[in-house]
Every structure is written in C-alpha cells, then in structure tokens.
Amino acid sequence: MLEEMVNVLLPHLKKEEGWRESAYRDHLGYLTIGYGRMIDEKKGGHITRDEGEFLLMNDIQRIETALMAAIPWMKELNGVRQAILVSMAYQMGVDGLLGFKNMLKHAKCGEFAAAGTHMRASLWYRQTPERAFRMSMAMEKGTAEDLL
C-alpha cells in the first residue's frame, strides 16, 4: 500500500467507522466490532485464524499481567502451573480465579495435591468437569501431559 494512501485512509476509516470495543449491531443489524469490522456469519463475516491467534495472545498477556499484579508469587510456580492459573482466568475471568482462595493458598505454599483437591471441590468443576479435572491433575503433577 502506498504510504500516502495509508496516512489518509486510516484516520478516515477510524473517523467514519468509530471505535467499539464490544460487539454491536450496525445500522443494518449485522454483528460488528472494532472499527466497523463486520463479523456476522449471516453476511459472511468472520475473523481469520491468524486474527484469532493474535487476539488470544493479547488476552493471555493481559491476563498474565493482571495475575502477576494480584498474585506475584505466581512467578515462583513452574510454567505448567502458571499456565493453569492463566487458563482458569481466561475461562472465568481474573476475579473468578481470585475467588479460589483455598486453592491459591495451597498453590502458594507448594501444596499442589491440596490445590488440586480444592479445584475439584468447586462449582467450576461441576460446570466443566472434564476440563477442570485435567487442569487439577496438571496442577498436582506440575506436568503438561494432562493438558495437551
């Protein structure tokens, strides 16, 4: 793309389309997000796999930053256990993960069997038992074999 065109096009489209951080229905009723990005499948809208990967990595970075601020001892855990905490926060939000006070207390102390037990004694476990079971086993073992 010509630099001059881009220098005109980007601010023009941003002005015309406006920014919306949440999905909304445009003036024709189609699901849209961002700077007028139509994502409604009824009209052929979508995101690409690469865009999905980009969004996922942004979400992971945002969650990891929030968790490191809220539970800084997380950096002492191995990568698998860190991944479990980020995954839980991805699924239920950072505040949802922080509600697992007993599990987090045990994980902080290195009592991973107890942490796994508390994971399995939760509403989260009853709502998503297969996923939660795999994650609780990985928390106990500290290995990724149950996650992948």
N, C-alpha and C positions, 0 to 999 in steps of 0.2 A: 504494500500500500504506500502511496506517496505520503511523505511526512506532512506536507501542507494540507492534504485532504484529511488526514487523521487529526491534525490540530484544529480543524474546523468541525469535523464530524463528531468527535467525542463530546465536546461541550454542547454541540447542537442536540444530539440524541439525549444526553443527560437532561438538558433543559426541557425538551419536548416530552420525554417519557416520564421523567420524575423517578425518584428512588422509593421503593417499598421493600422493606426487609422481610416482610411476611407475604405469603401468598394472598392474592386478592383476585376478584373477578374484574376484568377490564370492562370497557363500555359496551362490549358485545357479549359479555357474560363468560368469557374464557378465562380459565385459571392462568394467572400471570405472576411473576415475581421479579424482584430486582429492578432493572431499568427497562421494564416492559417486556421481559422475556416470557413469551407465551409457552406454558408447559402443559396445557390441557391436551390430553391424548385424543379427545374427540376431534381436535383440529390438527392432529399430527405433532403436537408439541412434546418435547422431551428434553432431557439432558443427555449428554454423551457419557460413556463410561469414564473417559478422562476427566470430565467435569465432575462426575460423582466422586472420583478418587481425590480430586482437588478439594472438594467440599469436605470429604471425610478427613483428610489430613488437616484441614483448618480446624475442624471440630475437635480432633484429637489434641492438637496443640493448645486450643483454648481450654479444654477440659484439664489437660495436664498442668497448665499454668495455674488454673483455679485450685486444683488439688494440692499442688506444691505450696501454695499460699495457705491453704486451710489445714493441711496435714503435712508439714515439712519433713517429718520423719519418713515419709513415703520414699524419699530418695535412698534410704538405707535398705529398702527391700530389693530383692533381685528383680530383673526385668519382667519375668513372668508374673510375679505378684503385683508389680506396678501396672502391668497390662490389665490384670483382672480388675483392679480398682478403677482404672480409666474406662474399661469396658462397662462396668457396673454404672458408672456415672454417665456414660454415653446412653445407656438404656433408660435410666431412671432420673437423670439429672444429678448435678453435683450435690444439691441439697438432699436428694433421695439417698445417695450413698452416705452422706454425713449422718443420716439418721440411723445407720448401722453402728451405733455407739459401742456395743459389746464386741462385735466382730472387729471393729477398728482397734479397740483397746487390746484385744488379744494379738492382732497382727502387729501392732506396735511393739509388743513385748516378745515377739517371736514365737508365740503360742499358736502355731498355724493350724493344728488339729482342732483346737477350740474355736478358732476363727471360722474354719470350715463348718463346724457344727452349728455355729450361730447363723451362718449363711443358709443352711438347710432348715433352720427353725423360723424362717421368715415368711411373710406374705409374698414377697418377691419369689421365693422358692415355690410356693404353692401356685403362683400365677404362671411361672415359666420354669417348670421343674427340670426339663432336660438341660436347658442352658445353665440354669443355676447349679445343677448337680455337677456338670462338667467343670464349671468355674470353682466350685467349692473343693473338688478333688485337686484341681491345679493349685489352689491356694494351699492346701495341705502338703502336697508333694513339692511344690515350687518348680514344677516342670511343665512344659507346654503340651505334652502328649495328649492330655485330655481336652485341650482347647482346639487343636487343629484336626 
